[in-house]
Amino acid sequence: MVEFLETTGISAALTDLIKNANDKLFLMSPYLQIADRLRLLIKERDSRKIDIRVVFRTDKLNAEEMSFLQELTSVKVSSCDNLHAKCYLNEKTAIITSMNLYQHSQQNNWEMGIKIEKNTDPELYNKIYAEVMLIIQNSQQTPFSIKKIEKDIKSAPPSIKSQQANISNGNGFCIRCGANLKIDPEKPLCFNCYRSWEEYSNLDYKENFCHICGKESDTTYGKPVCYNCYKKLNK
C-alpha cells in the first residue's frame, strides 16, 4: 500500500527510514544540507558498517556537508550531473518526494511525497530500487575513501606504519585473486578479475582478500578493505 505524505510526514518518515536501516541506506538528493538530528542518525548507522550511498547533483555539495560525509567510514558519495529526483531508501522502505535532503526544505517548503513498503508493494519497491541503482551506477564516485585512507596513513603511529608498510608504498592486492595491485579503493580488482566482475557489477558480491593487507577477508567491491585495516588506520 502506497502512503501519501505531506511536509511533516515526509520528515518523520525519513527519520524512521534512517533509524531502521540495518542493511542499506541510499539517500538521493540534488541539494544537501543535512539537519543535525539526521546527521546523528546517519553517523550511528555508519558505525554499524552498513551500505550507505549518497548521491547529489554535481557541484551542489558545500564544504560543510563534504566535511561531514568525509568523516564517515561506510558511506560512498557520488555525483550526477542532471540529478533532479529525490529518493530515500533502505532495505524495507522507499520514499519518493519533492523534498531535498535540505534543512530549509524540511522547515519552510510545502512538499509532498509517497512512501512504499517492500512487504506490501514488492514489485513497486523493486522498480524503485532498480532505478536508484541505475542512477548510482551512472554517477561519478567522489574520491572520499581514497583521501581518508591517505590521510590516515600519514597520521598513523610508527608501529602501525611498520605493520602496514605496503600501504605507504602504494602496494595492495586484488580482492578476488590476491594478485599484487596498486592501492586504489575505487579499483580494487585486477584487470582480469574486473572483467569478470563487470558482467554483473554487484557491489556487494563477496570477494576473498583485503585490498590493503592481502589477508583472507569477506570484502566486496563496495567495501574492499577489511575491518582490521580500517581499525588500525583510524587509531
N, C-alpha and C positions, 0 to 999 in steps of 0.2 A: 504494500500500500504506500503510495506516494503522499507525503505530507507537505502542505503549503506552509511557508514560514514568512513572517514579516520581520522587520528590522531586529527587534529584541529577541525574537525567536531564533533568528539566524545566529546571533551572538551566543545564545545559550546552547544551541545545537552544536556550534563549532567548538565551544568549550568542552562539551561532553565527548565530541568526536576525538579531540586530542587526548583527553584524560583516559579514554577507553581504548586507545591504540596499543595493542600488545604485540603486533607483528609488523605492521607497516603504517606509515603516516605520510600522505602526499598532500602538500599544500601548494596550490597553483593560483597565483595572483599576479597580475601585471605590476601592481604597486605594493610595496611592503613598508609598513610602519607598525610593527608588532607591539601590541599593548603589553605592559609589564606583567600582568597576570598570565597572559598566554605565553610569554617568554618563559616564565617559571614552569609552566606545564610542559612546554617543549623541551626544556632542559632536563626535566625529570624523565620524560620519555627517552631522551637521548642517553641518559645514564643507564638505561636498560638495554642499550645496544640494538634497538630495533631499526628497521629500514626507514629512514626519513629522507624524503625528497622535497626540495623547494624549487619551484620554477617561477621566474619573474620575467618581465619584459626587459630586453637589453637596455642598459644604461639607465634603468629606473631604480637601482639599488643604491641607497645613500650610504655614507661611510659608517654611520652608527649601526645600521642593520647588517652591513658587511662584517663589522667587528663582532657582533653578537653571533652570527652564523659561523664565523671562522673559529670560534671557541668550542663549538660542538664537535664531537668526535665521530658521530654516526651519520651526520647529515651530508647529503650530496646536493649541491646547488647548481642549477643550470639556468641559462637564459635563452629566451625565444624571441626573435626579432618582432614578430607580429602577434604575440600573445594578447588575446582580449578576454579569453574565458577565465572565469573564477570558479574553481572546483576544489573541494576539500574531501579527502577520502582516507578511511582506514580499512582494515580487513572486513568490517561489518557494515559500514555506513558510508554513503556518499552524499555530499551537499553540492548542488549546483545553484549559483546565486549571482546577483548583480553586485554583491559586496566584495570589494577588495579586502585583503588582509591588512587593513589600514585603520589605525585607531580613529582617525577623523570620520571615516565612513561609518564605523560602528556607533559613534556617538552623535553624529549630526545628519547623516544622509537618510533618505527614505528609500529603503531597499526591500527586495523580496527574493524568495528562492524556494527550492524544493529539497526535501530530504528523502533519500531512498535507502531502505534497509535490505541487505542482501538476503536475509532469511525469508522475506516476504515477496521480494521482487528480484530474484536472482538473475533473470535474463537482462533486465534493465541495468542492474548493478554491473554485470559483466561487460555490457556495452560501454558503460561509462569508464570502467577500469581499462578496457582495451584502448579507448580513445586517449585517456590520460597517459598510458604507456607509449602510445604513438607520438604524442607531443614531447614527452621526455626523451625518447629515442632520437627525435629530430631537433632537440635543443643542444646548445653548446654548454658543456660542463665547465664550470669555473674551476681554477686550479687551487681551491682552498686546501684540499687534503695534502697536496704536494707542498704548499707553503708551510702548512702546520708541521709536517714531518721534518722539513729542512730547518725550521725554527727550533724544534725540539732537539734535533741533533746538535745544533750549535750550542744550546744551553744545557745539554746533558752533562752530568758529572763525569770525571775521568774514568771511573770504574765502569760506567755504562758505555762510554765511548769505546773502551777497550773490548768489552763484550760484543759490541756491535761495530767492529772496525770496518766491516764490509759496507756499512751504511755510509760512512764518511767517504769511502772510495767510490760510492755510487754503484756497488756491485750487489745485484739482487738475484732473484730466481723466478722462473716461470712457475706460476701457481698450479699448473696442471702436470707438467713433466719434470719439473725441478731443474731444468737447464739454466746455466748462467745467463743473466739478463741485466741490463741497466735498470736501476731502480726508477720506476715511474708508476705510481699507484693508479694512474689513469690508463696504463698499458701494461698490465701485469702478466700477459701471456706472450710466449714467443710467437714468431710468425706462423709456424705450422699449427700450433695449438689454437691461435686466434682464428685461423681459417675454419677450424673445426667448430669452435665456439660460436662463430658468427652466423652459422646456419640457423640457430635458434635464438641467439643473442639473449640468453637468460641470465640476467644479472645475479640471480640467486642460486644458480647451479653450483652444487658443492664441488670444490676442487681439492687438491691434495697437499699443497705446501704453502707456507707463508712467503710472501713476496720479498720480505726483508731478511729473515734469518734462515729460510730454506728448510725449516723443520716441518715434519708432517703436521698438518693442521686443517680443520674444516673451514677453509676460506672460500670466498666467492669472488667473481669479477667485481661485484659491487663493494665487497669488503675483503681486499686482498691481503691484509696484514693481520697476523694472529693477535690475540688479546695480550699475550705476554710482551710482545714488541711494543704495542701501544702503551702498555702499563709502564714499561721501563723508560720509554721516551717521555712519558708525562710525569715521571717522578721529579 
